[in-house]
């Protein structure tokens, strides 16, 4: 049985390159949330609510509160723990 060759894959020996952050995955949301201290907060416009809410539930897991603050449908995210 012959081995299939894939042009863009190469097997390298030695040490691999260093990751962009200590967990090996770069995320602007994780970097933002980890830099926040307890009771830090920011305002989220309605158009960014869905992606911010999804990122917070992924990276903060119960350590935040997200609530509506006015009639224009702006929201506030506060880190509680």
Helices and strands as residue ranges (DSSP letters): H 28-35, E 41-44, G 46-48, H 49-59, E 64-68, E 75-79
